């Protein structure tokens, strides 16, 4: 599929072009950029730094997978780009494969540092410009709830991208202090001219904004490459200069300013249009926002993942593990989140303070700020069942036809017992196979590798013993996933 762009004139070795774009993509298909970084602080302990909320499955699919499937309504899979970070790239590729799609590996764009939304969007738009020339791209956060019907409106907003940076405003259901607001003025056919962006308000201001007809700022955009790079050159030249200075993305991110697209461009530009979306939408910014999205019982309780006995308890949000019974008595308007390694209890109205808990854990170098007991790897996952300073017991799942790195440990030995599937084991130069109930012992300092040659997941129990049982005691000698 070729895009058509008229009157292009390259200036000063940048991606900026004189004039305005005047094109529509064939068959209505446009490019999509999914922003899939994130620190996982606002929904702790459900989300963690290494496993933020967009990858959590509240049903059969995650928020990231839902976002990808929405993008497929307006883009081919080869025209979808995902901006993420090194620690989450395997979550991205794994969850895409779960849906039955194979995205080109070069479409997974890895930021070496988180520098807010404008550099992330610029990264994606640069790649699209290089590969396709003049194009239109939709920008979508990966952690939002959005009605599928919105994508038709987003696709039809292409007509505005030849002159405007297009943002999408949600028609408010009520005053909300958790969102920024957009004030519009003159109609522009498919949308409206933006006259003002407003910060997250206090409640009285929020009521006033809703009465004035202001829209919630959704953080979704539709951008033409020519208009975008013209505006970034004008209003955020340091961002553009950083991307022009080097093709090495690590060097770019060392020098690029950390700034949002709102502060960097939108609030300064005179060429911004807003399109109204009168649909169900949420950025799930905290547990209170999540409560609004979940189905509730007759007493207003939203319960996920567990059995429950609730007596005279109303308007609570409850998460727990399958098989655990949660009982509340005379409890109102609370959040109760129980995971295998952490318990959170707080009033729903105070759920935005969860990020303070994460800050304290990080300052103490507590792994519970970053990792779940279940940790995902490109070959599968492991769950820590028990641990102390000198031992750790893991349940390890290796997906079919996957294998771990060739590695050794200086400070610990390992004992593997196969629970399900067939294990291929390499120890030094020997290879052998283990069936359910069979086991092997690997001494410290010995090169070894575990693989699953079968068609069903391999499950083993690993017992680690030694002076150090931390993940840092891994020396990778060969790794097909590009890890150091």
Number of C-alpha atoms within 10 A of each C-alpha: 10 10 15 15 17 11 11 15 10 11 10 7 7 15 22 22 19 13 15 19 23 17 18 18 17 11 9 12 19 24 25 28 30 25 22 24 30 21 17 22 25 23 22 27 25 21 21 22 21 22 23 24 28 23 22 16 12 12 9 7 14 18 21 26 22 19 22 24 16 18 24 18 17 22 22 15 19 16 21 24 26 28 22 23 20 15 16 22 20 18 20 23 18 19 18 17 12 11 13 9 13 13 19 13 11 11 18 21 22 21 19 16 18 16 16 15 20 22 25 29 21 19 21 24 27 19 15 23 18 10 10 14 18 25 24 29 28 25 23 23 24 25 26 21 18 18 14 15 14 16 18 11 14 21 19 12 22 23 17 23 27 22 19 24 23 30 26 23 26 21 18 21 13 10 19 20 16 18 21 19 26 23 21 23 14 11 13 13 11 16 21 20 20 23 16 16 20 16 12 16 18 12 13 11 14 21 16 13 21 19 11 11 14 24 27 29 23 21 18 17 22 29 28 27 27 26 24 25 23 19 22 22 18 14 18 20 14 15 22 24 16 19 21 14 11 12 10 9 16 13 14 23 22 12 14 18 18 17 17 16 19 15 14 21 22 22 16 16 16 15 17 22 29 30 27 19 22 15 15 16 19 19 17 19 18 21 26 20 17 17 21 13 15 14 11 17 11 8 14 16 21 21 20 19 15 14 15 15 10 16 12 10 18 21 19 23 26 22 19 21 15 10 9 12 12 17 12 16 11 9 16 18 17 22 24 20 21 18 15 14 11 13 14 16 13 15 16 21 14 13 21 17 13 18 17 12 15 23 13 12 15 14 9 10 11 12 13 17 25 22 18 23 17 16 15 20 18 20 20 20 16 22 17 18 15 12 13 10 11 14 18 19 20 20 19 22 22 25 20 18 14 17 22 20 20 20 19 23 23 15 18 22 21 19 16 22 20 20 20 17 20 23 28 17 19 16 19 12 7 8 12 9 16 18 15 15 10 14 17 14 13 17 17 15 14 13 18 22 17 20 22 24 19 15 11 14 20 26 22 25 21 22 21 22 20 17 13 19 23 15 8 8 14 16 16 16 12 14 13 11 13 7 10 8
